[in-house]
Amino acid sequence: MGVPDFDALANAGIQRLRAYDPGHDIVALRQRFPDAALLELGSNENPYGPSPRAREALLDCLPELHRYPDPLGTGLKQALARHHSLDASQVFLGNGSHELLMMLAQAFAGPGAGVVGSEFGFAVYAIAAQAAGAGYAKAPALPAVGAMPRGHDLAGLAAEVDESTRMVFVANPNNPTGTWFSTSALDEFLSRLRSDILVVVDEAYLEYVTDEALVSAISLLPRYPNLVVTRTFSKAYGLAGLRVGYACAQPELLRVLERVRESFNVNTPGLAACAAALADEEHLHSVARDNAGEREWLAAGLRERGLSVAPSQTNFLLIDFGREAAPIESALIHRGVVLRPMIGYGLPNCLRVTVGTRQENERLLRELDQVLA
Ligand SMILES: *Cc1c(COP(=O)(O)O)cnc(C)c1O
């Protein structure tokens, strides 16, 4: 019996889709470089780990693992609502914010609808739009200043909007560029946009921001009912393995999203650990402070070596080597140093590096010196 052409059997949007590229096979690399010899700087994980309180809360729920999680996630939603001065009905939980981005497109975009994002925008936005059957248009990023930075151009995004547009995805700060725009620039963008276009502001790195011109777009929710802000516990909270993210928006909007939510999308350890992590503000602040210091130190070290580094408000840096980065990347892999290739983003001369601890950053620079020599 012949194997059917499954590609042809797939929904139209999915036929054209390429799966998200998670970078290297990290498990295989860990086997190749045992005993912590692998320097994992490819996925923007938090090298300091989560709050110890999150670990305790996680262990406390082990006796309950035969039970389903709270399908409403009420405890975590209430904690988040208090944290952001919102009502719990304005908070929606996801299995990571990746799931929320997919669900938003599934619920609010579809065949015939247009979704707008930016050049060098996060790869998941195009996947979410196409998986929903919608079109995805990319607005050009800001022109390069020197080699960098090339952040979102909000005027360009507005110009890309047409009759069919139903959603706009922006990350602030953005991955993979690390660039950002001010809250007042976002405010102006929103004030000019049709109010029936959903604007999703992905704030996966917001906790790392040190520029006072950028505060969370959650502050704009009362004025823009079409705004959705997504956040995650994967980055600054150091809980990427638990897969918990959340969206803040109007209750009426979230009630629509609720229709496509898998009933137990956030697991029991995730609910418990994230509520505990949220309560430990001291840990979060120390992570953000250490990251900001290391971000500056590492950027200076890279620039001393003649490399271009985009300004960043995140826990990663985009490095432009001024030549094809693939040979540098593979030489680093041979030495057990994992960075993220950027060729899929149309940035073949660039690699993205997660800001590590001082010890990790020192090793990175040492290995880079060897490779570039
Ligand atoms: C890491 C990241 C996410 C978060 O993903 P989770 O699914 O919450 O782990 C979302 N958006 C951007 C831009 C990211 O870099």
The ligand as an ORCA input file, in Angstrom:
! r2SCAN-3c Opt
* xyz 0 1
  C      11.576     32.769     24.535
  C      10.518     33.565     23.876
  C       9.178     33.337     24.118
  C       8.771     32.453     25.259
  O       8.531     31.222     24.962
  P       7.831     30.276     26.045
  O       6.932     29.484     25.185
  O       7.091     31.134     27.015
  O       8.939     29.519     26.663
  C       8.231     34.124     23.516
  N       8.590     35.110     22.688
  C       9.863     35.391     22.441
  C      10.204     36.533     21.570
  C      10.876     34.611     23.003
  O      12.145     34.862     22.735
*
